[in-house]
Amino acid sequence: MRKTLAAGAVLLMCALSACGGSDGGGSDASTGDKPDTSGETTAVFDACKSITPAEAEAVLGYPVTVEETPGGGCSWGSEEDPRLASLSVSAAGEADVNGGLEAAKAGTTAVLDGEAEDVPGLGDGAFLVIGPLKGGGGESIQAQGSILSGTQLITVGITQLGGAAVTADAVKAQADAGLKLVGSKL
């Protein structure tokens, strides 16, 4: 069940951050480094190595298990109740999201029924959107935000499955804490 949740979170994060495009450059699968335009490599934020389970538990408010997500990144959530919110964090070079922070905002607001709010003091820019999925995604409140740091975009998501009775204020608190945690690691 956790693998299905993790895969779903990655797909949601991809849709919300407008990922999927490429400038033809790729990553070095052996190191996780992405080439920049000058030919030098820049290490991409590694959520699995940077965020501990205890830190994710502090964000979510309950014990978590961790899984690496397909395509890179990590997801932390409850093994006992997969409806509860999970925290997902992934990173990509800015060129891989076809337009950086502004494209991520547009992609997120196209999928979530909420307004993008700038979050000051994180990286070179950050935003957060909170709301239910558009187009019949149910009543569960979701959150998606991104931090631009140099040439990479780090995406932070709070995803909960249908039937979870978590309020928008609780999801906002989790998302704010998740963004601040990631920002403290950059």
C-alpha positions as CSV (number, residue, x, y, z in Angstrom):
1,M,0.0,0.0,0.0
2,R,2.8,2.4,0.8
3,K,4.4,1.8,-2.6
4,T,1.1,2.7,-4.2
5,L,0.8,5.8,-2.1
6,A,4.5,6.8,-2.8
7,A,4.0,6.3,-6.6
8,G,0.8,8.3,-6.5
9,A,2.5,11.1,-4.6
10,V,5.3,11.2,-7.2
11,L,2.7,11.4,-10.0
12,L,0.8,14.2,-8.1
13,M,4.1,16.1,-7.5
14,C,5.1,15.8,-11.1
15,A,1.7,17.1,-12.3
16,L,1.7,19.9,-9.7
17,S,5.2,21.1,-10.5
18,A,4.9,21.0,-14.3
19,C,7.7,18.5,-14.6
20,G,8.3,16.2,-17.5
21,G,10.1,18.4,-19.9
22,S,13.8,18.2,-20.6
23,D,16.4,20.3,-22.3
24,G,18.1,17.1,-23.4
25,G,20.4,17.1,-20.4
26,G,20.1,14.4,-17.9
27,S,21.3,13.3,-14.6
28,D,24.2,11.0,-13.8
29,A,22.4,8.1,-12.3
30,S,25.4,7.0,-10.4
31,T,25.8,10.3,-8.5
32,G,22.4,12.1,-8.7
33,D,24.3,15.2,-10.1
34,K,22.7,17.2,-12.9
35,P,24.8,19.1,-15.4
36,D,24.4,22.8,-15.5
37,T,24.9,24.9,-18.6
38,S,28.6,25.6,-18.0
39,G,29.4,21.9,-18.1
40,E,30.0,21.7,-14.3
41,T,27.8,19.4,-12.2
42,T,25.7,20.7,-9.3
43,A,24.6,18.3,-6.7
44,V,20.8,18.0,-6.5
45,F,19.2,18.1,-3.1
46,D,18.8,14.5,-1.8
47,A,15.8,14.4,0.4
48,C,16.3,10.8,1.5
49,K,19.8,11.7,2.9
50,S,18.9,15.2,4.1
51,I,15.7,14.6,6.1
52,T,15.5,12.1,8.9
53,P,12.4,10.1,9.9
54,A,12.3,12.0,13.2
55,E,12.2,15.4,11.3
56,A,9.4,14.1,9.0
57,E,7.6,12.9,12.1
58,A,7.8,16.4,13.6
59,V,6.3,17.8,10.4
60,L,3.4,15.3,10.2
61,G,2.8,14.7,13.9
62,Y,2.9,10.9,13.9
63,P,5.3,8.0,13.4
64,V,6.3,7.5,9.7
65,T,8.0,5.1,7.4
66,V,10.2,6.3,4.6
67,E,10.3,5.3,0.9
68,E,12.4,6.4,-2.0
69,T,10.0,7.6,-4.7
70,P,10.3,6.6,-8.4
71,G,12.2,9.3,-10.3
72,G,14.0,10.5,-7.2
73,G,13.0,12.0,-3.9
74,C,11.5,10.6,-0.7
75,S,8.1,10.1,0.8
76,W,7.2,9.8,4.5
77,G,3.8,8.6,5.8
78,S,1.9,6.4,8.2
79,E,2.1,2.7,7.5
80,E,-0.9,2.1,9.9
81,D,-3.3,4.6,8.2
82,P,-2.3,5.5,4.6
83,R,-5.2,8.0,4.5
84,L,-3.2,10.3,6.7
85,A,-1.1,13.0,5.2
86,S,2.3,12.0,3.8
87,L,5.2,14.3,3.1
88,S,7.0,14.0,-0.2
89,V,10.1,15.9,-1.3
90,S,11.9,15.8,-4.7
91,A,14.4,18.0,-6.5
92,A,15.3,18.8,-10.1
93,G,17.4,21.2,-12.0
94,E,15.4,24.3,-12.9
95,A,15.7,23.6,-16.6
96,D,14.0,20.2,-16.1
97,V,10.8,22.0,-15.0
98,N,10.5,24.2,-18.1
99,G,10.2,27.6,-16.6
100,G,11.4,27.3,-13.0
101,L,9.3,28.7,-10.1
102,E,6.7,30.4,-12.2
103,A,6.0,27.2,-14.2
104,A,5.8,25.3,-11.0
105,K,3.2,27.8,-9.6
106,A,1.2,27.6,-12.8
107,G,1.3,23.8,-12.8
108,T,0.3,23.6,-9.1
109,T,-2.7,26.0,-9.4
110,A,-3.8,24.1,-12.5
111,V,-4.2,20.9,-10.4
112,L,-5.1,22.3,-6.9
113,D,-8.0,24.5,-6.2
114,G,-6.1,27.2,-4.3
115,E,-4.1,30.3,-4.8
116,A,-0.3,30.4,-4.9
117,E,1.1,32.2,-1.9
118,D,4.7,33.4,-1.9
119,V,6.7,32.2,1.1
120,P,9.5,34.7,2.0
121,G,12.9,33.8,3.3
122,L,13.3,30.4,1.6
123,G,16.0,30.0,-1.1
124,D,15.8,32.3,-4.0
125,G,12.0,32.2,-3.9
126,A,9.2,29.8,-2.7
127,F,5.5,29.4,-2.8
128,L,2.7,27.2,-1.4
129,V,-0.7,26.2,-2.7
130,I,-3.3,24.5,-0.4
131,G,-6.7,23.1,-1.5
132,P,-8.5,20.0,-2.9
133,L,-7.6,18.6,-6.2
134,K,-9.5,20.2,-9.1
135,G,-11.8,18.1,-11.3
136,G,-13.5,15.8,-8.8
137,G,-10.5,14.9,-6.7
138,G,-12.6,14.6,-3.6
139,E,-12.6,16.7,-0.4
140,S,-9.2,15.8,0.9
141,I,-7.1,19.0,1.2
142,Q,-3.6,18.7,-0.4
143,A,-0.6,21.1,-0.4
144,Q,2.2,21.6,-2.8
145,G,5.0,24.1,-2.7
146,S,8.4,24.6,-4.2
147,I,11.7,26.3,-3.3
148,L,14.0,27.7,-5.9
149,S,17.6,27.4,-4.7
150,G,20.3,28.3,-7.2
151,T,19.6,26.1,-10.3
152,Q,17.4,23.6,-8.6
153,L,13.7,23.4,-7.7
154,I,12.8,21.5,-4.6
155,T,9.2,20.4,-4.5
156,V,7.4,19.7,-1.2
157,G,4.0,18.1,-1.1
158,I,1.5,17.0,1.6
159,T,-0.8,14.4,0.1
160,Q,-3.7,12.7,1.9
161,L,-6.1,10.1,0.6
162,G,-9.8,10.3,0.5
163,G,-11.6,9.9,3.8
164,A,-9.0,11.7,5.8
165,A,-10.5,14.3,8.2
166,V,-7.6,16.7,8.2
167,T,-8.5,20.4,8.0
168,A,-7.0,22.9,5.7
169,D,-5.3,24.6,8.6
170,A,-3.7,21.4,9.7
171,V,-2.4,20.7,6.1
172,K,-1.2,24.3,5.9
173,A,0.8,23.8,9.2
174,Q,2.3,20.6,7.9
175,A,3.2,22.1,4.5
176,D,4.7,25.2,6.1
177,A,6.8,23.0,8.4
178,G,7.9,20.9,5.5
179,L,9.0,23.9,3.4
180,K,10.9,25.4,6.4
181,L,12.5,22.0,7.1
182,V,13.7,21.7,3.5
183,G,14.8,25.4,3.5
184,S,16.9,24.8,6.6
185,K,18.8,22.1,4.7
186,L,19.8,24.2,1.7
